[in-house]
Amino acid sequence: METSSLVTDNLLEVRDLVVEFTTEKGTIQAVKHVNFSLAKGETIGIVGESGSGKSVTSLSIMRLIQEPVGKIASGEIIFDSPKMGKVDLLSLSKDEMQELRGNDIAMIFQEPMTSLNPVYTCGNQVMEAILLHQQVSVEEAKKRTLALFDRVKLPRVKKIFNAYPHELSGGQKQRVMIAMALSCNPSLLIADEPTTALDVTVQEAILDIVQDLRYDEETSVIFITHDLGVVAEISDHVMVMYKGETVEKGDVWDIFNEPQHPYTKGLLACRPRLDFKMKVLATVNDFMEVDEEGKLIEKENNKYKSVGEALLLNFETEDEIKDRTKDLMMRPAILEVNNLKKYFPLKKNWLSRHREYVKAVDDVSFKVYPGVTLGLVGESGCGKTTLGRLLLRLLEPTSGEVTFQGENILTLKGNEMRRLRKDMQIIFQDPYSSLNPRIAIGEAIMEPMRLFKVHKNDKERKNRVVELLETVSLQADHFNRYPHEFSGGQRQRICIARALALDPKFVVCDESVSALDVSVQAQVLNLLNELKEKFHFTYIFISHDLSVVKFMADRMIVMNKGKIEEMGFAEDIYNYPQKAYTKNLIKAIPKGDLEDVRKAQLRRKLEKEKRMQAKM
């Protein structure tokens, strides 16, 4: 390589990067001629759906793409190393790259549980990174680790130091991963979906930590996400990827204010809004289509011409919402919960009697009306998932009453409860673990129909399954395929079809869209609302994402530490929250509208100037 090709004022410059993977069907290009640069102290947000190539791009920078499965076919990755100077990372030996990796370039992975070793304490794992790259004693490494835990705002740092990964919450594990990434003061931090599926308050704390890094250490950040609201909050520049290609890139304001590519418009339009209620969410398919060569093109007859038009045409007024919901609430309640409690024993005394309990659900009472969607929101550990499972008697309560259609289900036994389960279904968070990988999806949907003797024979049941698959926008020929042959969004549709197989009256959706891309999420949420209108379902919709609940719910319950913090019409709670806890939840949500983008840019500029002056 010629020395002149390394001349750049940027910390990182990716040039014409091509990454290939070998599959049974041949070689595919996961990243196709990608180019971008990153200056010191700046953040670039890489946005795209699953399979867009954003994570593969980051793994290529870390040189973690390994043959024979995958290889970096061509390109340059120029990095300004504090120790080596400007180097092409693709030309370094394994030992040289090992020296850079974790030291000058660090990465926070999406799933902290799979990134942390379950047999070592969290403190020892961070210490290992320090001892590997820094010439310090074990005592000094421990001291630095405790300081890092304090810096990422972990509680009780000494206890966390000696804790194993399974003993921590998802947000705490992610902070341990951030501490490990920061252990050697890297010049470049790559954050790959570090806040996906985390509570908004935990997400806000992690975004603040990343922002502080930029100001205090002039660390450059590559922030990978599918959430454009998060990008608006943290990034200076944005690169939008689709199927390995860059479809649009530029300043964050320009991308949000005037997106040029139909795919970017679709991503911006399909996010649930906080400032007003949407009847239907726009989808990416409303703005674009794929041609015969697999390239994205703008439709000749777009459903919407712009993001603004997509929002304006689907706007629903507060009066319309309340009138519709009040009519539904004139009917008798389909579900009534009175003084419901669930206590989990924590410790026993010497007589083997429990002295301490975790009050997961603590004296909860409410009503659910037919055709109304009730949203349950709150941070992890607030009791919302436990409450959802108590309603279906997937968990046995400590005390209380749950009355469904006039029957107290807590007094039912055996066949009586089984009979009632036909009318009460649940859609779980993880569709892959909800489906048996050895059973074709058609058989999985037919299984409950056989159990409850729905229809006369398997021929009729199969016809019904095909009808259900088409109802959830899948195809008849998917009947004999297995779960691993489908995407995450398709698997969630299969779980929805299975929940519909018994014609239920009441459905609990437990974080059923939290792990999906925003565009797929929009399709699934629209589908759930369409099915509600068609089959007259009643939903309880559980989520930590308040913007999603606002779109789905007519009424809402905010939970905190097992108790109901606030309850009422969803619009009233969002617009006029009464409790400090609710206000903090709403405040922590990255909104991603133009005013917030402008404020975030101004905040970053002022903070940077303030800290530069403090150093002078």
Buried (B, 14 or more C-beta within 10 A) or exposed (E): EEEEEBEBEBBBBBBEBBBBBEEEEEEEBBBBBBBBBBBBBBBBBBBBBBBBBBBBBBBBBBBEBEEEEBBBEEBBBBBBBEEEEBBBBBEBEEEBBBBBBBBBBBBBBBBBEEBBEEEEBBBBBBBBBBBBBBEBEEEBBBBBBBEBBEBBEBEEBEEBBEBBBEEBBBBBBBBBBBBBBBBBBBBBBBBBBBBBBBBBBBBBBBBEBBBBBBBEBBBBBBBBBBBBBBBBBBBBBBBBBBBBBBBBBBEBBBBBEEBEBBBBBBBBBBBBBBEBBBEBBBBBBBBBBEEEEEEBEBEEEBEBEBBEBBBEEBEBEEEEBBEBBEEBBEEEBBBBBBEBBBBBEEEEEEEEEEEEBBBBBBBBEBBBBBBBBBBBBBBBBBBBBBBBBBBBBEBEBBEBBBBBBEEEBBEBEEEEBEEBBBBBBBBBBBBBEBBEEEBBBBBBBBBBBEEBEBBEEEEEBBEBBBEBBEBBBBEEEBBEBBBEEBBBBBBBBBBBBBBBBBBBBBBBBBBBBBBBBBBBBBBBBBBBBBBBEEEEBBBBBBBBBBBBBBBBBBBBBBBBBBBBBBBBBBBBBBEEBEEEBBEBBBEBBBBBBEEBBBBBBEEBEEBBEEBEEEEE
